[in-house]
Amino acid sequence: EDRWVVLYNPHLLLAWDGHVNTEYGASSLLPVYLYKYFFKGPDQTKFGID
């Protein structure tokens, strides 16, 4: 059935020689999320023993 076929971009499929999932994200908060994602610091963990 066609409902199980994953959407694809033929240009990216040929350029990267494999499947690339691309989706459109429309939100007024998208630039804020991208800024925080790109400029986040390294992973950190706090640990303490009493």
mmCIF entry with sequence, helices, sheets and N, C-alpha, C, O atoms, coordinates in Angstrom:
data_MODEL
# 
_entry.id   MODEL 
# 
_entity.id                         1 
_entity.type                       polymer 
_entity.pdbx_number_of_molecules   1 
# 
_entity_poly.entity_id                      1 
_entity_poly.type                           'polypeptide(L)' 
_entity_poly.nstd_linkage                   no 
_entity_poly.nstd_monomer                   no 
_entity_poly.pdbx_seq_one_letter_code       EDRWVVLYNPHLLLAWDGHVNTEYGASSLLPVYLYKYFFKGPDQTKFGID 
_entity_poly.pdbx_seq_one_letter_code_can   EDRWVVLYNPHLLLAWDGHVNTEYGASSLLPVYLYKYFFKGPDQTKFGID 
_entity_poly.pdbx_strand_id                 A 
# 
loop_
_entity_poly_seq.entity_id 
_entity_poly_seq.num 
_entity_poly_seq.mon_id 
_entity_poly_seq.hetero 
1 1  GLU n 
1 2  ASP n 
1 3  ARG n 
1 4  TRP n 
1 5  VAL n 
1 6  VAL n 
1 7  LEU n 
1 8  TYR n 
1 9  ASN n 
1 10 PRO n 
1 11 HIS n 
1 12 LEU n 
1 13 LEU n 
1 14 LEU n 
1 15 ALA n 
1 16 TRP n 
1 17 ASP n 
1 18 GLY n 
1 19 HIS n 
1 20 VAL n 
1 21 ASN n 
1 22 THR n 
1 23 GLU n 
1 24 TYR n 
1 25 GLY n 
1 26 ALA n 
1 27 SER n 
1 28 SER n 
1 29 LEU n 
1 30 LEU n 
1 31 PRO n 
1 32 VAL n 
1 33 TYR n 
1 34 LEU n 
1 35 TYR n 
1 36 LYS n 
1 37 TYR n 
1 38 PHE n 
1 39 PHE n 
1 40 LYS n 
1 41 GLY n 
1 42 PRO n 
1 43 ASP n 
1 44 GLN n 
1 45 THR n 
1 46 LYS n 
1 47 PHE n 
1 48 GLY n 
1 49 ILE n 
1 50 ASP n 
# 
_struct_asym.id          A 
_struct_asym.entity_id   1 
# 
loop_
_struct_conf.conf_type_id 
_struct_conf.id 
_struct_conf.pdbx_PDB_helix_id 
_struct_conf.beg_label_comp_id 
_struct_conf.beg_label_asym_id 
_struct_conf.beg_label_seq_id 
_struct_conf.pdbx_beg_PDB_ins_code 
_struct_conf.end_label_comp_id 
_struct_conf.end_label_asym_id 
_struct_conf.end_label_seq_id 
_struct_conf.pdbx_end_PDB_ins_code 
_struct_conf.beg_auth_comp_id 
_struct_conf.beg_auth_asym_id 
_struct_conf.beg_auth_seq_id 
_struct_conf.end_auth_comp_id 
_struct_conf.end_auth_asym_id 
_struct_conf.end_auth_seq_id 
_struct_conf.pdbx_PDB_helix_class 
_struct_conf.details 
_struct_conf.pdbx_PDB_helix_length 
HELX_P HELX_P1 AA1 ASP A 2  ? TRP A 4  ? ASP A 2  TRP A 4  5 ? 3 
HELX_P HELX_P2 AA2 PRO A 10 ? TRP A 16 ? PRO A 10 TRP A 16 1 ? 7 
HELX_P HELX_P3 AA3 LEU A 30 ? PHE A 38 ? LEU A 30 PHE A 38 1 ? 9 
# 
_struct_conf_type.id          HELX_P 
_struct_conf_type.criteria    ? 
_struct_conf_type.reference   ? 
# 
loop_
_atom_site.group_PDB 
_atom_site.id 
_atom_site.type_symbol 
_atom_site.label_atom_id 
_atom_site.label_alt_id 
_atom_site.label_comp_id 
_atom_site.label_asym_id 
_atom_site.label_entity_id 
_atom_site.label_seq_id 
_atom_site.pdbx_PDB_ins_code 
_atom_site.Cartn_x 
_atom_site.Cartn_y 
_atom_site.Cartn_z 
_atom_site.occupancy 
_atom_site.B_iso_or_equiv 
_atom_site.pdbx_formal_charge 
_atom_site.auth_seq_id 
_atom_site.auth_comp_id 
_atom_site.auth_asym_id 
_atom_site.auth_atom_id 
_atom_site.pdbx_PDB_model_num 
ATOM 1   N N  . GLU A 1 1  ? 0.821  -1.175 0.000  1.00 0.00 ? 1  GLU A N  1 
ATOM 2   C CA . GLU A 1 1  ? 0.000  0.000  0.000  1.00 0.00 ? 1  GLU A CA 1 
ATOM 3   C C  . GLU A 1 1  ? 0.873  1.249  0.000  1.00 0.00 ? 1  GLU A C  1 
ATOM 4   O O  . GLU A 1 1  ? 1.981  1.243  0.536  1.00 0.00 ? 1  GLU A O  1 
ATOM 5   N N  . ASP A 1 2  ? 0.370  2.308  -0.599 1.00 0.00 ? 2  ASP A N  1 
ATOM 6   C CA . ASP A 1 2  ? 1.118  3.557  -0.675 1.00 0.00 ? 2  ASP A CA 1 
ATOM 7   C C  . ASP A 1 2  ? 1.191  4.299  0.653  1.00 0.00 ? 2  ASP A C  1 
ATOM 8   O O  . ASP A 1 2  ? 2.036  5.178  0.815  1.00 0.00 ? 2  ASP A O  1 
ATOM 9   N N  . ARG A 1 3  ? 0.333  3.969  1.596  1.00 0.00 ? 3  ARG A N  1 
ATOM 10  C CA . ARG A 1 3  ? 0.350  4.713  2.860  1.00 0.00 ? 3  ARG A CA 1 
ATOM 11  C C  . ARG A 1 3  ? 1.580  4.390  3.697  1.00 0.00 ? 3  ARG A C  1 
ATOM 12  O O  . ARG A 1 3  ? 1.853  5.102  4.663  1.00 0.00 ? 3  ARG A O  1 
ATOM 13  N N  . TRP A 1 4  ? 2.330  3.347  3.366  1.00 0.00 ? 4  TRP A N  1 
ATOM 14  C CA . TRP A 1 4  ? 3.531  2.991  4.107  1.00 0.00 ? 4  TRP A CA 1 
ATOM 15  C C  . TRP A 1 4  ? 4.801  3.562  3.470  1.00 0.00 ? 4  TRP A C  1 
ATOM 16  O O  . TRP A 1 4  ? 5.898  3.343  3.983  1.00 0.00 ? 4  TRP A O  1 
ATOM 17  N N  . VAL A 1 5  ? 4.664  4.281  2.371  1.00 0.00 ? 5  VAL A N  1 
ATOM 18  C CA . VAL A 1 5  ? 5.822  4.859  1.694  1.00 0.00 ? 5  VAL A CA 1 
ATOM 19  C C  . VAL A 1 5  ? 6.243  6.139  2.419  1.00 0.00 ? 5  VAL A C  1 
ATOM 20  O O  . VAL A 1 5  ? 5.422  7.023  2.663  1.00 0.00 ? 5  VAL A O  1 
ATOM 21  N N  . VAL A 1 6  ? 7.522  6.225  2.756  1.00 0.00 ? 6  VAL A N  1 
ATOM 22  C CA . VAL A 1 6  ? 8.050  7.397  3.448  1.00 0.00 ? 6  VAL A CA 1 
ATOM 23  C C  . VAL A 1 6  ? 8.309  8.494  2.431  1.00 0.00 ? 6  VAL A C  1 
ATOM 24  O O  . VAL A 1 6  ? 8.844  8.235  1.352  1.00 0.00 ? 6  VAL A O  1 
ATOM 25  N N  . LEU A 1 7  ? 7.926  9.734  2.777  1.00 0.00 ? 7  LEU A N  1 
ATOM 26  C CA . LEU A 1 7  ? 8.200  10.852 1.895  1.00 0.00 ? 7  LEU A CA 1 
ATOM 27  C C  . LEU A 1 7  ? 9.704  11.046 1.764  1.00 0.00 ? 7  LEU A C  1 
ATOM 28  O O  . LEU A 1 7  ? 10.451 10.786 2.707  1.00 0.00 ? 7  LEU A O  1 
ATOM 29  N N  . TYR A 1 8  ? 10.147 11.499 0.603  1.00 0.00 ? 8  TYR A N  1 
ATOM 30  C CA . TYR A 1 8  ? 11.570 11.704 0.389  1.00 0.00 ? 8  TYR A CA 1 
ATOM 31  C C  . TYR A 1 8  ? 11.779 12.867 -0.566 1.00 0.00 ? 8  TYR A C  1 
ATOM 32  O O  . TYR A 1 8  ? 10.868 13.279 -1.284 1.00 0.00 ? 8  TYR A O  1 
ATOM 33  N N  . ASN A 1 9  ? 12.994 13.382 -0.558 1.00 0.00 ? 9  ASN A N  1 
ATOM 34  C CA . ASN A 1 9  ? 13.393 14.457 -1.447 1.00 0.00 ? 9  ASN A CA 1 
ATOM 35  C C  . ASN A 1 9  ? 14.346 13.853 -2.477 1.00 0.00 ? 9  ASN A C  1 
ATOM 36  O O  . ASN A 1 9  ? 15.452 13.454 -2.114 1.00 0.00 ? 9  ASN A O  1 
ATOM 37  N N  . PRO A 1 10 ? 13.948 13.774 -3.759 1.00 0.00 ? 10 PRO A N  1 
ATOM 38  C CA . PRO A 1 10 ? 14.788 13.099 -4.755 1.00 0.00 ? 10 PRO A CA 1 
ATOM 39  C C  . PRO A 1 10 ? 16.159 13.743 -4.936 1.00 0.00 ? 10 PRO A C  1 
ATOM 40  O O  . PRO A 1 10 ? 17.130 13.047 -5.233 1.00 0.00 ? 10 PRO A O  1 
ATOM 41  N N  . HIS A 1 11 ? 16.254 15.062 -4.763 1.00 0.00 ? 11 HIS A N  1 
ATOM 42  C CA . HIS A 1 11 ? 17.547 15.734 -4.923 1.00 0.00 ? 11 HIS A CA 1 
ATOM 43  C C  . HIS A 1 11 ? 18.511 15.329 -3.806 1.00 0.00 ? 11 HIS A C  1 
ATOM 44  O O  . HIS A 1 11 ? 19.682 15.048 -4.061 1.00 0.00 ? 11 HIS A O  1 
ATOM 45  N N  . LEU A 1 12 ? 18.011 15.301 -2.564 1.00 0.00 ? 12 LEU A N  1 
ATOM 46  C CA . LEU A 1 12 ? 18.856 14.884 -1.448 1.00 0.00 ? 12 LEU A CA 1 
ATOM 47  C C  . LEU A 1 12 ? 19.164 13.395 -1.511 1.00 0.00 ? 12 LEU A C  1 
ATOM 48  O O  . LEU A 1 12 ? 20.252 12.969 -1.124 1.00 0.00 ? 12 LEU A O  1 
ATOM 49  N N  . LEU A 1 13 ? 18.223 12.610 -1.992 1.00 0.00 ? 13 LEU A N  1 
ATOM 50  C CA . LEU A 1 13 ? 18.439 11.173 -2.131 1.00 0.00 ? 13 LEU A CA 1 
ATOM 51  C C  . LEU A 1 13 ? 19.626 10.895 -3.042 1.00 0.00 ? 13 LEU A C  1 
ATOM 52  O O  . LEU A 1 13 ? 20.462 10.045 -2.734 1.00 0.00 ? 13 LEU A O  1 
ATOM 53  N N  . LEU A 1 14 ? 19.706 11.606 -4.160 1.00 0.00 ? 14 LEU A N  1 
ATOM 54  C CA . LEU A 1 14 ? 20.821 11.419 -5.089 1.00 0.00 ? 14 LEU A CA 1 
ATOM 55  C C  . LEU A 1 14 ? 22.112 12.038 -4.560 1.00 0.00 ? 14 LEU A C  1 
ATOM 56  O O  . LEU A 1 14 ? 23.184 11.451 -4.713 1.00 0.00 ? 14 LEU A O  1 
ATOM 57  N N  . ALA A 1 15 ? 22.026 13.209 -3.945 1.00 0.00 ? 15 ALA A N  1 
ATOM 58  C CA . ALA A 1 15 ? 23.229 13.897 -3.472 1.00 0.00 ? 15 ALA A CA 1 
ATOM 59  C C  . ALA A 1 15 ? 23.897 13.143 -2.321 1.00 0.00 ? 15 ALA A C  1 
ATOM 60  O O  . ALA A 1 15 ? 25.125 13.074 -2.267 1.00 0.00 ? 15 ALA A O  1 
ATOM 61  N N  . TRP A 1 16 ? 23.117 12.582 -1.405 1.00 0.00 ? 16 TRP A N  1 
ATOM 62  C CA . TRP A 1 16 ? 23.672 11.921 -0.229 1.00 0.00 ? 16 TRP A CA 1 
ATOM 63  C C  . TRP A 1 16 ? 23.692 10.405 -0.365 1.00 0.00 ? 16 TRP A C  1 
ATOM 64  O O  . TRP A 1 16 ? 24.144 9.705  0.540  1.00 0.00 ? 16 TRP A O  1 
ATOM 65  N N  . ASP A 1 17 ? 23.205 9.898  -1.487 1.00 0.00 ? 17 ASP A N  1 
ATOM 66  C CA . ASP A 1 17 ? 23.187 8.457  -1.757 1.00 0.00 ? 17 ASP A CA 1 
ATOM 67  C C  . ASP A 1 17 ? 22.494 7.693  -0.623 1.00 0.00 ? 17 ASP A C  1 
ATOM 68  O O  . ASP A 1 17 ? 22.971 6.647  -0.183 1.00 0.00 ? 17 ASP A O  1 
ATOM 69  N N  . GLY A 1 18 ? 21.368 8.230  -0.161 1.00 0.00 ? 18 GLY A N  1 
ATOM 70  C CA . GLY A 1 18 ? 20.613 7.582  0.898  1.00 0.00 ? 18 GLY A CA 1 
ATOM 71  C C  . GLY A 1 18 ? 19.401 8.407  1.276  1.00 0.00 ? 18 GLY A C  1 
ATOM 72  O O  . GLY A 1 18 ? 19.223 9.525  0.793  1.00 0.00 ? 18 GLY A O  1 
ATOM 73  N N  . HIS A 1 19 ? 18.570 7.850  2.143  1.00 0.00 ? 19 HIS A N  1 
ATOM 74  C CA . HIS A 1 19 ? 17.330 8.515  2.545  1.00 0.00 ? 19 HIS A CA 1 
ATOM 75  C C  . HIS A 1 19 ? 17.613 9.633  3.536  1.00 0.00 ? 19 HIS A C  1 
ATOM 76  O O  . HIS A 1 19 ? 18.409 9.461  4.459  1.00 0.00 ? 19 HIS A O  1 
ATOM 77  N N  . VAL A 1 20 ? 16.971 10.765 3.352  1.00 0.00 ? 20 VAL A N  1 
ATOM 78  C CA . VAL A 1 20 ? 17.061 11.899 4.267  1.00 0.00 ? 20 VAL A CA 1 
ATOM 79  C C  . VAL A 1 20 ? 15.639 12.343 4.573  1.00 0.00 ? 20 VAL A C  1 
ATOM 80  O O  . VAL A 1 20 ? 14.885 12.688 3.663  1.00 0.00 ? 20 VAL A O  1 
ATOM 81  N N  . ASN A 1 21 ? 15.269 12.337 5.852  1.00 0.00 ? 21 ASN A N  1 
ATOM 82  C CA . ASN A 1 21 ? 13.934 12.767 6.241  1.00 0.00 ? 21 ASN A CA 1 
ATOM 83  C C  . ASN A 1 21 ? 13.951 14.275 6.445  1.00 0.00 ? 21 ASN A C  1 
ATOM 84  O O  . ASN A 1 21 ? 14.677 14.774 7.306  1.00 0.00 ? 21 ASN A O  1 
ATOM 85  N N  . THR A 1 22 ? 13.171 14.998 5.675  1.00 0.00 ? 22 THR A N  1 
ATOM 86  C CA . THR A 1 22 ? 13.072 16.448 5.822  1.00 0.00 ? 22 THR A CA 1 
ATOM 87  C C  . THR A 1 22 ? 11.627 16.803 6.128  1.00 0.00 ? 22 THR A C  1 
ATOM 88  O O  . THR A 1 22 ? 10.699 16.279 5.512  1.00 0.00 ? 22 THR A O  1 
ATOM 89  N N  . GLU A 1 23 ? 11.455 17.695 7.083  1.00 0.00 ? 23 GLU A N  1 
ATOM 90  C CA . GLU A 1 23 ? 10.118 18.135 7.453  1.00 0.00 ? 23 GLU A CA 1 
ATOM 91  C C  . GLU A 1 23 ? 10.112 19.645 7.594  1.00 0.00 ? 23 GLU A C  1 
ATOM 92  O O  . GLU A 1 23 ? 11.137 20.252 7.906  1.00 0.00 ? 23 GLU A O  1 
ATOM 93  N N  . TYR A 1 24 ? 8.969  20.242 7.367  1.00 0.00 ? 24 TYR A N  1 
ATOM 94  C CA . TYR A 1 24 ? 8.808  21.684 7.484  1.00 0.00 ? 24 TYR A CA 1 
ATOM 95  C C  . TYR A 1 24 ? 8.302  22.001 8.881  1.00 0.00 ? 24 TYR A C  1 
ATOM 96  O O  . TYR A 1 24 ? 7.292  21.452 9.322  1.00 0.00 ? 24 TYR A O  1 
ATOM 97  N N  . GLY A 1 25 ? 8.998  22.880 9.568  1.00 0.00 ? 25 GLY A N  1 
ATOM 98  C CA . GLY A 1 25 ? 8.573  23.280 10.905 1.00 0.00 ? 25 GLY A CA 1 
ATOM 99  C C  . GLY A 1 25 ? 8.199  24.750 10.913 1.00 0.00 ? 25 GLY A C  1 
ATOM 100 O O  . GLY A 1 25 ? 9.052  25.613 10.708 1.00 0.00 ? 25 GLY A O  1 
ATOM 101 N N  . ALA A 1 26 ? 6.933  25.038 11.146 1.00 0.00 ? 26 ALA A N  1 
ATOM 102 C CA . ALA A 1 26 ? 6.481  26.432 11.146 1.00 0.00 ? 26 ALA A CA 1 
ATOM 103 C C  . ALA A 1 26 ? 6.006  26.795 12.545 1.00 0.00 ? 26 ALA A C  1 
ATOM 104 O O  . ALA A 1 26 ? 4.965  26.322 13.003 1.00 0.00 ? 26 ALA A O  1 
ATOM 105 N N  . SER A 1 27 ? 6.772  27.630 13.211 1.00 0.00 ? 27 SER A N  1 
ATOM 106 C CA . SER A 1 27 ? 6.400  28.085 14.543 1.00 0.00 ? 27 SER A CA 1 
ATOM 107 C C  . SER A 1 27 ? 7.113  29.399 14.811 1.00 0.00 ? 27 SER A C  1 
ATOM 108 O O  . SER A 1 27 ? 8.221  29.623 14.323 1.00 0.00 ? 27 SER A O  1 
ATOM 109 N N  . SER A 1 28 ? 6.483  30.256 15.576 1.00 0.00 ? 28 SER A N  1 
ATOM 110 C CA . SER A 1 28 ? 7.134  31.516 15.924 1.00 0.00 ? 28 SER A CA 1 
ATOM 111 C C  . SER A 1 28 ? 8.281  31.285 16.902 1.00 0.00 ? 28 SER A C  1 
ATOM 112 O O  . SER A 1 28 ? 9.138  32.154 17.065 1.00 0.00 ? 28 SER A O  1 
ATOM 113 N N  . LEU A 1 29 ? 8.306  30.123 17.552 1.00 0.00 ? 29 LEU A N  1 
ATOM 114 C CA . LEU A 1 29 ? 9.368  29.812 18.506 1.00 0.00 ? 29 LEU A CA 1 
ATOM 115 C C  . LEU A 1 29 ? 10.528 29.046 17.877 1.00 0.00 ? 29 LEU A C  1 
ATOM 116 O O  . LEU A 1 29 ? 11.504 28.744 18.563 1.00 0.00 ? 29 LEU A O  1 
ATOM 117 N N  . LEU A 1 30 ? 10.442 28.729 16.602 1.00 0.00 ? 30 LEU A N  1 
ATOM 118 C CA . LEU A 1 30 ? 11.501 27.967 15.943 1.00 0.00 ? 30 LEU A CA 1 
ATOM 119 C C  . LEU A 1 30 ? 12.850 28.679 15.992 1.00 0.00 ? 30 LEU A C  1 
ATOM 120 O O  . LEU A 1 30 ? 13.844 28.030 16.319 1.00 0.00 ? 30 LEU A O  1 
ATOM 121 N N  . PRO A 1 31 ? 12.947 29.977 15.688 1.00 0.00 ? 31 PRO A N  1 
ATOM 122 C CA . PRO A 1 31 ? 14.264 30.641 15.786 1.00 0.00 ? 31 PRO A CA 1 
ATOM 123 C C  . PRO A 1 31 ? 14.843 30.603 17.202 1.00 0.00 ? 31 PRO A C  1 
ATOM 124 O O  . PRO A 1 31 ? 16.055 30.463 17.369 1.00 0.00 ? 31 PRO A O  1 
ATOM 125 N N  . VAL A 1 32 ? 13.999 30.725 18.209 1.00 0.00 ? 32 VAL A N  1 
ATOM 126 C CA . VAL A 1 32 ? 14.465 30.668 19.598 1.00 0.00 ? 32 VAL A CA 1 
ATOM 127 C C  . VAL A 1 32 ? 15.019 29.285 19.900 1.00 0.00 ? 32 VAL A C  1 
ATOM 128 O O  . VAL A 1 32 ? 16.080 29.166 20.512 1.00 0.00 ? 32 VAL A O  1 
ATOM 129 N N  . TYR A 1 33 ? 14.321 28.241 19.483 1.00 0.00 ? 33 TYR A N  1 
ATOM 130 C CA . TYR A 1 33 ? 14.784 26.872 19.707 1.00 0.00 ? 33 TYR A CA 1 
ATOM 131 C C  . TYR A 1 33 ? 16.106 26.626 18.995 1.00 0.00 ? 33 TYR A C  1 
ATOM 132 O O  . TYR A 1 33 ? 17.034 26.070 19.582 1.00 0.00 ? 33 TYR A O  1 
ATOM 133 N N  . LEU A 1 34 ? 16.197 27.036 17.736 1.00 0.00 ? 34 LEU A N  1 
ATOM 134 C CA . LEU A 1 34 ? 17.428 26.817 16.981 1.00 0.00 ? 34 LEU A CA 1 
ATOM 135 C C  . LEU A 1 34 ? 18.602 27.560 17.603 1.00 0.00 ? 34 LEU A C  1 
ATOM 136 O O  . LEU A 1 34 ? 19.705 27.016 17.668 1.00 0.00 ? 34 LEU A O  1 
ATOM 137 N N  . TYR A 1 35 ? 18.391 28.782 18.057 1.00 0.00 ? 35 TYR A N  1 
ATOM 138 C CA . TYR A 1 35 ? 19.455 29.544 18.705 1.00 0.00 ? 35 TYR A CA 1 
ATOM 139 C C  . TYR A 1 35 ? 19.948 28.809 19.953 1.00 0.00 ? 35 TYR A C  1 
ATOM 140 O O  . TYR A 1 35 ? 21.154 28.654 20.146 1.00 0.00 ? 35 TYR A O  1 
ATOM 141 N N  . LYS A 1 36 ? 19.024 28.359 20.794 1.00 0.00 ? 36 LYS A N  1 
ATOM 142 C CA . LYS A 1 36 ? 19.404 27.647 22.006 1.00 0.00 ? 36 LYS A CA 1 
ATOM 143 C C  . LYS A 1 36 ? 20.115 26.339 21.678 1.00 0.00 ? 36 LYS A C  1 
ATOM 144 O O  . LYS A 1 36 ? 21.057 25.956 22.372 1.00 0.00 ? 36 LYS A O  1 
ATOM 145 N N  . TYR A 1 37 ? 19.671 25.642 20.617 1.00 0.00 ? 37 TYR A N  1 
ATOM 146 C CA . TYR A 1 37 ? 20.277 24.365 20.240 1.00 0.00 ? 37 TYR A CA 1 
ATOM 147 C C  . TYR A 1 37 ? 21.694 24.560 19.715 1.00 0.00 ? 37 TYR A C  1 
ATOM 148 O O  . TYR A 1 37 ? 22.606 23.829 20.103 1.00 0.00 ? 37 TYR A O  1 
ATOM 149 N N  . PHE A 1 38 ? 21.886 25.537 18.840 1.00 0.00 ? 38 PHE A N  1 
ATOM 150 C CA . PHE A 1 38 ? 23.196 25.742 18.227 1.00 0.00 ? 38 PHE A CA 1 
ATOM 151 C C  . PHE A 1 38 ? 24.231 26.276 19.213 1.00 0.00 ? 38 PHE A C  1 
ATOM 152 O O  . PHE A 1 38 ? 25.415 25.959 19.098 1.00 0.00 ? 38 PHE A O  1 
ATOM 153 N N  . PHE A 1 39 ? 23.801 27.074 20.172 1.00 0.00 ? 39 PHE A N  1 
ATOM 154 C CA . PHE A 1 39 ? 24.741 27.724 21.072 1.00 0.00 ? 39 PHE A CA 1 
ATOM 155 C C  . PHE A 1 39 ? 24.708 27.172 22.491 1.00 0.00 ? 39 PHE A C  1 
ATOM 156 O O  . PHE A 1 39 ? 25.175 27.825 23.424 1.00 0.00 ? 39 PHE A O  1 
ATOM 157 N N  . LYS A 1 40 ? 24.162 25.984 22.656 1.00 0.00 ? 40 LYS A N  1 
ATOM 158 C CA . LYS A 1 40 ? 24.159 25.392 23.991 1.00 0.00 ? 40 LYS A CA 1 
ATOM 159 C C  . LYS A 1 40 ? 25.581 24.962 24.354 1.00 0.00 ? 40 LYS A C  1 
ATOM 160 O O  . LYS A 1 40 ? 26.393 24.650 23.482 1.00 0.00 ? 40 LYS A O  1 
ATOM 161 N N  . GLY A 1 41 ? 25.856 24.952 25.618 1.00 0.00 ? 41 GLY A N  1 
ATOM 162 C CA . GLY A 1 41 ? 27.181 24.571 26.090 1.00 0.00 ? 41 GLY A CA 1 
ATOM 163 C C  . GLY A 1 41 ? 27.353 23.060 26.086 1.00 0.00 ? 41 GLY A C  1 
ATOM 164 O O  . GLY A 1 41 ? 26.450 22.324 25.687 1.00 0.00 ? 41 GLY A O  1 
ATOM 165 N N  . PRO A 1 42 ? 28.509 22.605 26.529 1.00 0.00 ? 42 PRO A N  1 
ATOM 166 C CA . PRO A 1 42 ? 28.738 21.156 26.598 1.00 0.00 ? 42 PRO A CA 1 
ATOM 167 C C  . PRO A 1 42 ? 27.838 20.521 27.666 1.00 0.00 ? 42 PRO A C  1 
ATOM 168 O O  . PRO A 1 42 ? 27.338 21.204 28.560 1.00 0.00 ? 42 PRO A O  1 
ATOM 169 N N  . ASP A 1 43 ? 27.646 19.227 27.559 1.00 0.00 ? 43 ASP A N  1 
ATOM 170 C CA . ASP A 1 43 ? 26.835 18.507 28.537 1.00 0.00 ? 43 ASP A CA 1 
ATOM 171 C C  . ASP A 1 43 ? 27.487 18.612 29.916 1.00 0.00 ? 43 ASP A C  1 
ATOM 172 O O  . ASP A 1 43 ? 28.709 18.539 30.041 1.00 0.00 ? 43 ASP A O  1 
ATOM 173 N N  . GLN A 1 44 ? 26.666 18.783 30.939 1.00 0.00 ? 44 GLN A N  1 
ATOM 174 C CA . GLN A 1 44 ? 27.171 18.914 32.299 1.00 0.00 ? 44 GLN A CA 1 
ATOM 175 C C  . GLN A 1 44 ? 26.343 18.047 33.233 1.00 0.00 ? 44 GLN A C  1 
ATOM 176 O O  . GLN A 1 44 ? 25.164 17.785 32.996 1.00 0.00 ? 44 GLN A O  1 
ATOM 177 N N  . THR A 1 45 ? 27.001 17.610 34.309 1.00 0.00 ? 45 THR A N  1 
ATOM 178 C CA . THR A 1 45 ? 26.317 16.833 35.335 1.00 0.00 ? 45 THR A CA 1 
ATOM 179 C C  . THR A 1 45 ? 26.786 17.309 36.699 1.00 0.00 ? 45 THR A C  1 
ATOM 180 O O  . THR A 1 45 ? 27.977 17.541 36.908 1.00 0.00 ? 45 THR A O  1 
ATOM 181 N N  . LYS A 1 46 ? 25.852 17.454 37.623 1.00 0.00 ? 46 LYS A N  1 
ATOM 182 C CA . LYS A 1 46 ? 26.203 17.777 39.003 1.00 0.00 ? 46 LYS A CA 1 
ATOM 183 C C  . LYS A 1 46 ? 26.007 16.521 39.835 1.00 0.00 ? 46 LYS A C  1 
ATOM 184 O O  . LYS A 1 46 ? 24.993 15.833 39.714 1.00 0.00 ? 46 LYS A O  1 
ATOM 185 N N  . PHE A 1 47 ? 26.985 16.231 40.677 1.00 0.00 ? 47 PHE A N  1 
ATOM 186 C CA . PHE A 1 47 ? 26.937 15.025 41.479 1.00 0.00 ? 47 PHE A CA 1 
ATOM 187 C C  . PHE A 1 47 ? 27.479 15.349 42.859 1.00 0.00 ? 47 PHE A C  1 
ATOM 188 O O  . PHE A 1 47 ? 28.494 16.036 42.983 1.00 0.00 ? 47 PHE A O  1 
ATOM 189 N N  . GLY A 1 48 ? 26.831 14.875 43.871 1.00 0.00 ? 48 GLY A N  1 
ATOM 190 C CA . GLY A 1 48 ? 27.314 15.129 45.223 1.00 0.00 ? 48 GLY A CA 1 
ATOM 191 C C  . GLY A 1 48 ? 26.997 13.974 46.156 1.00 0.00 ? 48 GLY A C  1 
ATOM 192 O O  . GLY A 1 48 ? 26.008 13.263 45.978 1.00 0.00 ? 48 GLY A O  1 
ATOM 193 N N  . ILE A 1 49 ? 27.847 13.802 47.144 1.00 0.00 ? 49 ILE A N  1 
ATOM 194 C CA . ILE A 1 49 ? 27.647 12.762 48.158 1.00 0.00 ? 49 ILE A CA 1 
ATOM 195 C C  . ILE A 1 49 ? 27.706 13.429 49.522 1.00 0.00 ? 49 ILE A C  1 
ATOM 196 O O  . ILE A 1 49 ? 28.635 14.182 49.811 1.00 0.00 ? 49 ILE A O  1 
ATOM 197 N N  . ASP A 1 50 ? 26.716 13.152 50.358 1.00 0.00 ? 50 ASP A N  1 
ATOM 198 C CA . ASP A 1 50 ? 26.706 13.706 51.722 1.00 0.00 ? 50 ASP A CA 1 
ATOM 199 C C  . ASP A 1 50 ? 27.211 12.686 52.707 1.00 0.00 ? 50 ASP A C  1 
ATOM 200 O O  . ASP A 1 50 ? 27.278 12.964 53.905 1.00 0.00 ? 50 ASP A O  1 
# 
